[in-house]
Amino acid sequence: MYDAEHPVLDEAALRDLEAQYCSYGDTVHYLPDPKFFTGCEGSFMYDAQGREYLDLQMWYSAVNFGYRNPRLTAVAHRQLDTLPQVASQYLHREKVELAAMIAQDAEKKFGRKGRVHFNVGGAQAVEDSLKLVRNATGGKQLMFAFEGGYHGRTLGASAITSSYRYRRRYGHFGDRAQFIEFPYHFRGPKGMSKEEYGHHCVQKFARLFETEYNGVLDTKTGQAEYAAFFIEPIQGTGGYVIPPMNFFSELKKVLDQYGILLVVDEIQMGMWRTGKLWSIEHFGVQPDVLVFGKALTNGLNPLSGVWAREELINPEIFPPGSTHSTFNANPMGTSVALETLRMTHEVDYGAQVMAKGAYFLEGLKELQKRWPQIGDVDGLGLALRAEICEADGFTPNKVLLNKMEEVAMSGELEVDGKTMGLILDVGGYHKNVITLAPSLEISKDEIDLALKLLDAVLRRCVD
């Protein structure tokens, strides 16, 4: 049994316990020996020796506003001292004010009244959105989603996530989504502009509705078999792929024509990651449902949610008890989330993010000129990508990126007279993309440091 008076265990003892008692199924083992961290501040994590690691993934974009953000942490402390716990059958001020703030903002931007429904994690909010959609469409259970899309690892979310490896162990998924090509221009057909490729992908999708023999539409009644299309405006795990600006507006026209709902997953790209509160704002379309989570509380307390237009979520169509989670609107999460929104609305936060993102992207382009192994760089706000390739600048090079991640996490990079580490995230269809999600509070000097560290990693890894 664990003894509270036992001396603090060293890392070797902890690794031995982890090997015996921890499940490996919760995706912690990307490297053979995952790093132990003991502290964090701003854009940095710290190991037991006090060594700095500049974090360019910020807990998968859950800590957009920096580790231990003073303002948000102070709110968590205050809530802990007043009302940290209350059953969700009752109300508290923070829940109501947060829901109203999100819904009123959405009404201004999308021209539609709606309501907000809370849960805990992103995948749970996706599950709630699936229930909303199925309920509103008479029980239709088939969905469209994108190749390269990621929506979580619960059973329902796995069914609309394109990677089969998340489903393989769990039997047949009869309601698996139909996956549609996403306009990934760098690896798309040659000879097309980005906009032409976006139009091409929409036309391929629209072809599914041409006749009843394409399998998705009853042409006599005009009824589609599919309830909704689940999208990430910018693909996250898929490699921060940014589509052409014409793509979603054209896609939405097809969906509206056949009564198919648009569900926008903002779990990773929401909360100002792209310079807008919601990344879909860049593309000029109105979602029917919008799912959010992660950075809403800056990683301090799990909270997620769904905004849906009134016709889909009003109490007559989605009454009390339609779905529920014990911790769904917990006061610790809602209080921090409310402060997050207030904090980012007090200034032109989007302009700040766009300026930093442009500066970082320019630095990545300069790095690309020196390293042909960087085949593609792109970004929107501070959602940035660098695709690692062979020296031809195109053939995916997963082996090199794996080596880069290991070297970066070694904590042995020499930059500006300091020895430090770098935290990177890996994504992409071929697992060869560095997906960069730095703190939105990152400074210009820290961006310069990030570029130097990336250069140092490449010097260590490229033969």
Salt bridges, closest charged atoms under 4 A:
GLU18 OE2 - HIS29 NE2 2.91
GLU41 OE1 - ARG68 NH1 2.84
GLU52 OE1 - LYS418 NZ 2.58
GLU94 OE2 - ARG93 NH2 3.09
GLU97 OE1 - ARG93 NH1 3.03
GLU97 OE1 - ARG342 NH2 2.83
ASP105 OD2 - LYS109 NZ 2.90
ASP105 OD1 - HIS345 NE2 3.99
ASP128 OD2 - HIS117 NE2 3.23
ASP175 OD2 - ARG134 NH1 3.83
GLU181 OE1 - LYS204 NZ 2.50
GLU250 OE1 - HIS199 ND1 2.76
ASP256 OD1 - LYS252 NZ 2.65
ASP265 OD2 - HIS151 ND1 2.75
GLU281 OE2 - LYS109 NZ 3.04
ASP288 OD1 - ARG112 NH1 2.85
ASP288 OD1 - ARG309 NE 2.67
GLU310 OE1 - LYS113 NZ 3.16
GLU310 OE1 - ARG115 NE 2.88
GLU311 OE1 - ARG309 NH1 3.41
GLU339 OE2 - ARG71 NE 2.66
GLU346 OE2 - ARG71 NH2 2.71
GLU366 OE2 - LYS369 NZ 3.03
ASP376 OD2 - ARG385 NH1 2.65
ASP378 OD2 - LYS194 NZ 3.41
GLU387 OE2 - ARG187 NE 2.71
GLU387 OE1 - ARG385 NH2 3.04
ASP416 OD2 - LYS452 NZ 3.16
ASP448 OD2 - LYS444 NZ 3.85
ASP455 OD1 - ARG370 NH2 3.58
ASP455 OD2 - ARG459 NE 3.18
ASP463 OD1 - LYS403 NZ 3.88
